[in-house]
Amino acid sequence: MKKLLGFIFIACLFSTLSASAQFAFGVKGGLNISKVDFSQDIIDADNLTGFQIGPMVEFTVPLFGIGMDAALLYSQKGLEYNSESHKTDYLDVPVNLKWKFGLPIVKGYFTAGPYVSFRIGGDKIWKVIDSQIEAKSFGAGLNFGAGIEVVRHLQVGFNYDLGLVKNYSGDALTGDGKNRGWAITAAILF
């Protein structure tokens, strides 16, 4: 009987929390500062500046400040080498665990989670140091971020993308490459 009452209490608690959960939809955009990390240190490339934009959704349980956010972002990544930009366009899908804290008007937040990338355009073959580097169609990695939220409708933050799979295949001279980069973002939630 005690187990049954305990189960009913927990079920009621979770149903109350899910009923008071907050959903928000919005648009997210930002500036990407990316670079490709090759397995061989032969290429000393510079950062490439690109952008990202797309819809996002957020779910938060107000009592704990914990929730999730996800987005579908058009994103430019790549590198700059010898004054030439080598860009690849991706459709990024980050899904992050999000923790908000602070006052109702201004809150801080931390995010972390995985992302997947699908190449949708840009340069497929790069010619760097007499080597051909080929962009692969799929990528994945981890996101880490922080920022602030103002009046529940504006979020400004930054995040670091750590590529875990090889996004570019090269030869013995260059090796394979993984995307790495920072992003400064802003989101408007409705």
Secondary structure, 3 states (H helix, E strand, C coil): CHHHHHHHHHHHHHHHHHHCCEEEEEEEEEEEEEEEEECCCCCCCECEEEEEEEEEEEEEECCCCEEEEEECEEEEEEEEECCEEEEEEEEEEEEEEEEEEECCCEEEEEEEEEEEEEEEEECCEEEECCEEEEECCEEEEEEEEEEEEECCCEEEEEEEEEECCCCEECCCCCCCEEEEEEEEEEEEEC
